[in-house]
Amino acid sequence: MLFAYTTPIAVSVQQESRSIPIVFAAVSDPIGSGLVASLSRPGGNITGLLLYEEGITGKWLAMLKEIAPSLSRAALIANPNRTPFDYFVRSAKSVASSLAIELAPSPVKDAADIQRVIVSFSREANSGLVILPGTAIEHRDLVIALAARLRLPAVYFGRFFVAAGGLMSYGIDYVDQFQRAAGYVDRILRGARPADLPVQAPTKYECAWGRARVRAVAAFGIFDRL
């Protein structure tokens, strides 16, 4: 059997074989990506663990609004070659109006794109960033440095951004994700069929605040209770 990590890899592996059992982890929108027929009944040779349910983008926007109550614009940043970008944008659109936030979907592919998008976006007041899955980890330091220099509140999809100096994150527990994937590998090796194993949603999330928290209290008006 095969194990695939992230959406692009899972799609590529499945294209190579429709018979070898495959378990995936950290995959977004497995239905829209054509990996499974449904979450409850995958129906093919592949199953695994969902990275984020669609509504997660609303949570990130709400956190951004809470940290900066005057915020009225949010850029959604990710590399569409690494994640189903529209999956997250669609979710954001469903809640943006209730938060009085104007969305700016901002696909990026490299460091130059990231710099151009963030610098341009910062020129209008009351703006913030949502760094979506699919934003290359190798550009982590650039994103964090730009957000700090341009005084843009930002929420990240993983705590590794916070560990590097980012403001805040809300995301899955990756250790738990891989442990649960190992359970599916074991069940399939013992005779279970991927078609009969439902795609599992995340069950453990972690919220992290970085060293920038104290500075953000003054800069963005974070509520004292946070």
FENKA-V923685 format. One line per field, one symbol per residue. ss: DSSP state (H for helix, E for strand, - for the rest). psi: psi as a letter, one per 30 degrees, with the letter a starting at -180 (. if undefined). burial: + if it has 24 or more other ideal C-beta (glycine too) atoms within 12 Angstrom, else -. A space follows every 10 residues. Layout:
ss = ???
psi = ???
burial = ???
//
This chain:
ss = -EEEE-HHHH HHHHHH---- -EEEEEE--- ---------- -----EEEEE -----HHHHH HHHHHHH--- --EEEEEE-- ----HHHHHH HHHHHHHHH- -EEEEEE--- HHHHHHHHHH H-----EEEE E-----HHHH HHHHHHHHH- --EEEE--HH HHH----EEE EE-HHHHHHH HHHHHHHHH- ---HHH---E ----EEEEE- --HHHHHHHH ------
psi = llkkkleeee eeeeffkgek kkkllhkkhf effgelelee iegbgklbkk eklefeeeee eeeeeefiff kfkkkjkljf ffliefeeee eefffeefgh kkkikiklfa eeeeeeeeee effklhllkj jlkfjkffge eeeeeeeeeg hkkkklfkff eefgglellj aljeeeeeee eeeeeeeefg flkeffjkkk lkfklkkkka ffeeefeeef hkkef.
burial = ++++++++++ +-++------ ++++++++++ +++-++--+- -+-+++++++ ++++-+++++ ++++++++-- +-++++++++ -++++-+++- +++-++--+- +-++++++-- --++--+++- ++---+++++ ++++++--++ -+++-+++-+ -+++++++++ ++-+++++++ ++++--+--+ +--++--+-- --++--++++ ++--++++++ -++--+---+ -+----
//
